[in-house]
Amino acid sequence: MMKTTALLLLVALAFSAFAIAQPPPPAPGLPPPPPRPEMAPTGPHLGLLETAQIRLSAMSLMVLGRALSPEEQDQIALANEVADLLGIEGRNFIGPLTELARAPGIFQESIRALQRGEYQQAQQGLWHTICLLPDAKIAHRELATAYFHLDDLDNGHSHWAVSAGYIPAEDDIFVGLVKLSATDEELTKSRLPEEIPARQEEMPSVATVARTYAGLYLVDKPELGEAAWQAMPQEYLQAAPYVDLAAATVAEICIAAVEVLMDGDGLAQRQEAREALLFAAIGACDGHWVEGCLYPLMSANAKVEDENFARLIALANTIVLCVMTGTDLPDDFVQTAEKLPDLRLLQALAARK
């Protein structure tokens, strides 16, 4: 499990100025080699409740009646913190959403604080949520709202960029129920803890970092994510699941294609192609390989006549089709990648060949 500190999460996503620094943990060993494409999942876990449930399931390890490995102990510790975050201590399952929405968890109290206009408190609790569940897009969406109310536009745009794209309906329903519960008489005076414990949290997935960068391009603020994009360590890329790295590589290629569009005639069509490319990048990182990625790539390619642009789109299409069909990248993929040394994720993906 790749771990880092709140300060490293700050660097990795170029986000909040409210992160709490902790001494860095020892560098972890690399995990086993990633599975072949046909064995890989269809996309990263992006839902708050889905991710929380996966974390909570680690607590079932405690009933095995055997000595637990250090990694398993870490998983259980994280599961306990996620349970505390949602106000369901001691359980390895979430339960009914209506019950969860009324729980006194830090996440729920943060949403209630946001409803009451207590934006600083909401920011604190939502940041803690993201430290525990960095890929939870709905938490980033709500945190962006808090930052916008605090007139912190850069952090607001950054967290909005993470939330761009699909948010699981279950999360939307849950947050809606929490907001309704804020008007319950017994919950109107509930408050966040005065001190939310700092912890070492996981790195966000490489797909989350890539989606963030594409989202920031969408609002013409790529500089907010530039440092994070460039700072991803090589071992982070090497350890990423195959599909996550493939999706992030498609995003990298789409952004490179956006740069090609900067000059040339047909401004309106190029602007439409630019937007299609950025949505394709977000779609790939959300695991939406057909409607979310492949169709926008085809749309962008039809709008622009440029040899370099077409070459990049073809390269992205190759990755998408290989992931969709569970086939290996073609033999000439490495040679093509070698001609584009500035695309670092592409080089990492080619090294998996």
C-alpha positions as CSV (number, residue, x, y, z in Angstrom):
1,M,0.0,0.0,0.0
2,M,1.5,3.3,-1.1
3,K,1.4,5.8,1.8
4,T,2.7,9.3,2.2
5,T,2.0,12.3,4.4
6,A,-0.6,15.0,4.2
7,L,2.2,17.3,3.0
8,L,3.0,14.8,0.1
9,L,-0.7,14.8,-0.8
10,L,-0.4,18.5,-1.0
11,V,2.5,18.2,-3.5
12,A,0.8,15.4,-5.4
13,L,-2.4,17.3,-6.1
14,A,-1.2,20.9,-5.5
15,F,-4.0,21.3,-3.1
16,S,-4.9,22.6,0.4
17,A,-2.8,24.9,2.5
18,F,-4.4,23.3,5.5
19,A,-2.6,19.9,5.3
20,I,-0.9,18.7,8.5
21,A,2.7,17.5,8.0
22,Q,3.8,14.2,9.4
23,P,7.2,12.5,9.4
24,P,7.4,10.5,6.1
25,P,7.0,6.7,6.5
26,P,9.7,4.4,5.2
27,A,9.7,3.9,1.5
28,P,7.5,0.9,0.7
29,G,8.6,-2.0,-1.5
30,L,7.1,-2.2,-4.9
31,P,4.0,-4.4,-5.1
32,P,3.8,-7.5,-7.4
33,P,3.8,-6.8,-11.2
34,P,0.4,-5.5,-12.4
35,P,-2.0,-8.0,-14.0
36,R,-2.3,-8.3,-17.8
37,P,-5.0,-6.1,-19.3
38,E,-7.6,-8.8,-19.5
39,M,-7.1,-9.4,-15.7
40,A,-7.3,-5.8,-14.7
41,P,-10.3,-4.0,-13.3
42,T,-12.3,-1.7,-15.5
43,G,-11.4,1.5,-13.7
44,P,-10.4,3.0,-10.4
45,H,-12.7,3.1,-7.4
46,L,-14.1,6.6,-7.4
47,G,-17.1,6.6,-5.0
48,L,-16.8,7.6,-1.4
49,L,-19.1,4.9,-0.2
50,E,-17.7,2.2,-2.5
51,T,-14.2,3.0,-1.4
52,A,-15.2,3.2,2.2
53,Q,-16.9,-0.2,2.0
54,I,-13.7,-1.7,0.5
55,R,-11.7,-0.2,3.4
56,L,-14.2,-1.4,6.0
57,S,-14.1,-5.0,4.7
58,A,-10.5,-5.2,5.9
59,M,-11.9,-5.5,9.5
60,S,-13.1,-9.0,8.7
61,L,-9.4,-10.0,8.8
62,M,-9.6,-9.7,12.6
63,V,-11.8,-12.8,12.9
64,L,-9.4,-15.1,11.1
65,G,-7.7,-16.2,14.3
66,R,-4.1,-16.0,13.1
67,A,-1.2,-13.6,13.2
68,L,-1.8,-10.6,10.9
69,S,0.9,-9.3,8.6
70,P,2.0,-5.6,9.0
71,E,0.1,-4.7,5.8
72,E,-3.0,-6.3,7.2
73,Q,-2.6,-4.5,10.4
74,D,-2.3,-1.2,8.5
75,Q,-5.5,-2.1,6.5
76,I,-7.4,-2.7,9.7
77,A,-6.1,0.6,11.3
78,L,-7.2,2.5,8.1
79,A,-10.6,0.7,8.2
80,N,-11.1,1.8,11.9
81,E,-10.3,5.4,10.9
82,V,-12.8,5.2,7.9
83,A,-15.4,3.8,10.3
84,D,-14.8,6.7,12.7
85,L,-15.0,9.1,9.8
86,L,-18.5,7.9,9.0
87,G,-19.6,7.5,12.7
88,I,-19.9,3.7,12.5
89,E,-17.1,2.5,14.8
90,G,-16.6,-1.2,15.1
91,R,-18.5,-2.2,12.0
92,N,-17.1,-3.6,8.8
93,F,-20.2,-2.6,6.7
94,I,-21.9,0.7,6.0
95,G,-25.6,-0.3,6.4
96,P,-28.7,1.7,5.2
97,L,-27.9,5.1,3.8
98,T,-30.8,6.7,5.8
99,E,-29.2,5.5,9.0
100,L,-25.7,6.5,7.9
101,A,-26.8,10.0,6.9
102,R,-27.8,10.7,10.6
103,A,-24.6,9.3,12.0
104,P,-22.2,11.7,13.8
105,G,-19.3,11.1,11.5
106,I,-16.8,13.7,10.6
107,F,-17.9,13.6,6.9
108,Q,-21.5,14.1,7.8
109,E,-20.8,16.9,10.3
110,S,-18.7,18.6,7.6
111,I,-21.7,18.6,5.2
112,R,-23.9,19.9,7.9
113,A,-21.4,22.6,8.7
114,L,-21.4,23.5,5.0
115,Q,-25.2,23.8,5.1
116,R,-25.0,26.1,8.2
117,G,-22.4,28.3,6.5
118,E,-19.6,27.2,8.8
119,Y,-17.2,27.0,5.9
120,Q,-13.9,26.8,7.8
121,Q,-15.2,23.9,9.9
122,A,-16.5,22.2,6.7
123,Q,-13.1,22.7,5.0
124,Q,-11.3,21.1,7.9
125,G,-13.5,18.0,8.1
126,L,-13.7,17.5,4.3
127,W,-9.9,17.8,4.0
128,H,-9.6,15.1,6.6
129,T,-12.0,12.9,4.6
130,I,-9.8,13.3,1.5
131,C,-6.7,12.5,3.5
132,L,-8.3,9.1,4.2
133,L,-10.1,8.6,0.9
134,P,-8.2,10.7,-1.7
135,D,-10.1,9.4,-4.7
136,A,-13.6,10.2,-3.3
137,K,-14.8,12.6,-5.9
138,I,-17.9,13.8,-4.1
139,A,-15.8,14.8,-1.1
140,H,-13.7,16.9,-3.5
141,R,-16.8,18.5,-4.9
142,E,-18.1,19.5,-1.5
143,L,-14.6,20.8,-0.4
144,A,-14.5,22.9,-3.6
145,T,-17.8,24.5,-2.5
146,A,-16.3,25.3,0.9
147,Y,-13.2,26.8,-0.6
148,F,-15.3,29.0,-3.0
149,H,-17.2,30.3,0.0
150,L,-13.9,31.1,1.7
151,D,-12.8,33.0,-1.4
152,D,-10.0,30.6,-2.0
153,L,-10.5,30.2,-5.7
154,D,-7.3,28.3,-6.5
155,N,-8.0,25.5,-4.1
156,G,-11.7,25.6,-5.1
157,H,-10.8,25.1,-8.8
158,S,-8.3,22.4,-7.9
159,H,-10.8,20.3,-5.9
160,W,-13.5,20.9,-8.5
161,A,-11.2,19.5,-11.1
162,V,-10.9,16.3,-9.2
163,S,-14.6,16.0,-9.0
164,A,-15.2,16.6,-12.7
165,G,-16.9,13.8,-14.5
166,Y,-19.0,11.0,-13.0
167,I,-20.0,10.9,-9.3
168,P,-21.7,7.7,-8.3
169,A,-25.5,8.2,-7.7
170,E,-25.2,6.4,-4.4
171,D,-22.9,9.2,-3.1
172,D,-25.2,11.9,-4.4
173,I,-28.1,10.3,-2.6
174,F,-26.1,9.9,0.6
175,V,-25.0,13.6,0.6
176,G,-28.5,14.7,-0.2
177,L,-29.8,12.7,2.9
178,V,-27.0,14.3,5.0
179,K,-28.1,17.7,3.9
180,L,-31.7,16.9,4.8
181,S,-30.6,15.6,8.2
182,A,-29.1,18.9,9.0
183,T,-32.6,20.3,9.6
184,D,-33.4,17.6,12.2
185,E,-33.8,19.1,15.6
186,E,-31.4,16.7,17.3
187,L,-28.7,17.4,14.7
188,T,-29.0,21.1,14.2
189,K,-26.4,21.7,16.9
190,S,-24.1,18.9,16.1
191,R,-20.5,20.0,15.6
192,L,-17.2,18.7,14.3
193,P,-14.6,17.6,16.8
194,E,-12.4,20.4,17.9
195,E,-9.3,18.5,16.9
196,I,-9.5,16.1,13.9
197,P,-6.5,13.7,14.2
198,A,-3.8,14.0,11.6
199,R,-2.8,10.7,9.9
200,Q,-0.7,9.3,7.1
201,E,-2.9,8.8,4.1
202,E,-2.7,7.1,0.8
203,M,-1.5,8.6,-2.4
204,P,-4.4,9.3,-4.8
205,S,-4.4,7.0,-7.8
206,V,-2.4,8.1,-10.9
207,A,-5.8,8.3,-12.7
208,T,-7.0,10.9,-10.1
209,V,-3.9,13.0,-10.6
210,A,-4.3,12.8,-14.4
211,R,-8.1,13.6,-14.2
212,T,-7.3,16.6,-12.0
213,Y,-4.8,18.0,-14.5
214,A,-7.3,17.6,-17.4
215,G,-10.0,19.2,-15.3
216,L,-7.7,22.2,-14.6
217,Y,-7.1,22.6,-18.3
218,L,-10.9,22.7,-18.8
219,V,-11.1,25.8,-16.6
220,D,-7.9,27.3,-18.1
221,K,-5.9,26.8,-14.9
222,P,-3.4,24.1,-15.8
223,E,-0.7,25.9,-13.8
224,L,-2.4,24.8,-10.6
225,G,-1.7,21.2,-11.4
226,E,1.6,21.5,-13.2
227,A,3.9,20.9,-10.2
228,A,1.9,17.8,-9.2
229,W,1.9,16.4,-12.7
230,Q,5.6,16.8,-13.0
231,A,6.4,15.5,-9.5
232,M,4.9,12.1,-9.7
233,P,7.8,9.7,-8.8
234,Q,8.8,7.0,-11.2
235,E,8.1,4.3,-8.6
236,Y,4.6,5.6,-8.2
237,L,4.0,5.1,-12.0
238,Q,5.7,1.7,-11.9
239,A,3.4,0.5,-9.1
240,A,0.2,1.8,-10.6
241,P,-2.4,-0.7,-11.7
242,Y,-2.2,-1.3,-15.5
243,V,-5.6,0.2,-16.3
244,D,-5.0,3.3,-14.1
245,L,-1.7,3.9,-15.8
246,A,-3.2,3.3,-19.3
247,A,-6.0,5.8,-18.5
248,A,-3.6,8.4,-17.2
249,T,-1.4,7.9,-20.3
250,V,-4.5,8.6,-22.5
251,A,-5.0,11.8,-20.5
252,E,-1.4,12.7,-21.0
253,I,-1.7,12.2,-24.8
254,C,-4.9,14.2,-24.9
255,I,-3.3,17.1,-23.1
256,A,-0.3,16.9,-25.5
257,A,-2.9,17.1,-28.4
258,V,-4.5,20.1,-26.7
259,E,-1.1,21.8,-26.9
260,V,-0.9,21.1,-30.6
261,L,-4.2,22.9,-31.0
262,M,-2.8,26.2,-29.6
263,D,-1.9,27.5,-33.1
264,G,-3.7,27.2,-36.4
265,D,-6.8,28.2,-38.3
266,G,-10.4,27.3,-37.5
267,L,-10.5,28.6,-33.9
268,A,-14.1,27.5,-33.2
269,Q,-13.5,23.9,-34.3
270,R,-10.2,23.8,-32.5
271,Q,-11.9,25.0,-29.3
272,E,-14.5,22.2,-29.7
273,A,-11.8,19.7,-30.3
274,R,-9.9,20.9,-27.2
275,E,-13.0,20.4,-25.0
276,A,-13.7,17.0,-26.5
277,L,-10.1,15.9,-25.8
278,L,-10.3,17.0,-22.1
279,F,-13.6,15.2,-21.7
280,A,-11.9,12.1,-23.3
281,A,-9.1,12.4,-20.7
282,I,-11.6,12.6,-17.8
283,G,-13.7,9.8,-19.3
284,A,-10.6,7.5,-19.5
285,C,-9.7,8.2,-15.9
286,D,-13.2,7.4,-14.8
287,G,-13.1,4.0,-16.7
288,H,-15.7,5.2,-19.3
289,W,-13.7,3.9,-22.2
290,V,-16.4,4.1,-25.0
291,E,-18.9,7.0,-24.5
292,G,-16.6,8.9,-22.2
293,C,-13.3,8.5,-24.1
294,L,-13.4,6.8,-27.5
295,Y,-16.3,8.9,-28.9
296,P,-14.8,12.3,-27.8
297,L,-11.5,11.2,-29.4
298,M,-13.2,10.4,-32.7
299,S,-15.1,13.8,-32.5
300,A,-11.9,15.7,-31.9
301,N,-10.1,14.0,-34.7
302,A,-12.9,14.9,-37.1
303,K,-12.6,18.6,-36.3
304,V,-8.9,19.2,-37.0
305,E,-6.6,18.4,-39.9
306,D,-3.1,18.3,-38.6
307,E,-0.6,15.4,-39.0
308,N,0.9,15.7,-35.5
309,F,-2.6,15.9,-34.0
310,A,-3.8,12.9,-35.8
311,R,-0.8,10.9,-34.8
312,L,-1.5,11.6,-31.1
313,I,-5.1,10.7,-31.4
314,A,-4.2,7.4,-33.1
315,L,-1.8,6.6,-30.3
316,A,-4.6,7.3,-27.7
317,N,-7.0,5.2,-29.6
318,T,-4.6,2.3,-29.7
319,I,-4.4,2.3,-25.9
320,V,-8.2,2.6,-25.5
321,L,-8.9,-0.3,-27.8
322,C,-6.3,-2.5,-26.2
323,V,-7.7,-1.9,-22.7
324,M,-11.3,-2.5,-24.0
325,T,-10.4,-5.7,-25.7
326,G,-7.9,-7.0,-23.1
327,T,-5.2,-7.3,-25.7
328,D,-1.5,-6.5,-25.6
329,L,-0.2,-3.2,-27.0
330,P,1.1,-3.7,-30.6
331,D,4.7,-4.5,-31.2
332,D,5.5,-1.1,-32.6
333,F,4.1,0.7,-29.6
334,V,7.5,1.0,-27.9
335,Q,9.1,2.4,-31.0
336,T,6.3,5.0,-31.3
337,A,6.7,5.9,-27.6
338,E,10.4,6.4,-28.0
339,K,9.7,9.2,-30.5
340,L,7.8,11.1,-27.8
341,P,10.2,11.2,-24.9
342,D,8.5,14.1,-23.2
343,L,5.4,12.0,-22.5
344,R,6.6,10.4,-19.3
345,L,3.5,8.3,-18.6
346,L,3.7,7.0,-22.1
347,Q,7.2,5.8,-21.5
348,A,6.1,4.1,-18.3
349,L,3.3,2.3,-20.1
350,A,5.6,1.2,-22.9
351,A,8.0,-0.3,-20.3
352,R,5.1,-2.6,-19.3
353,K,5.2,-4.1,-22.8
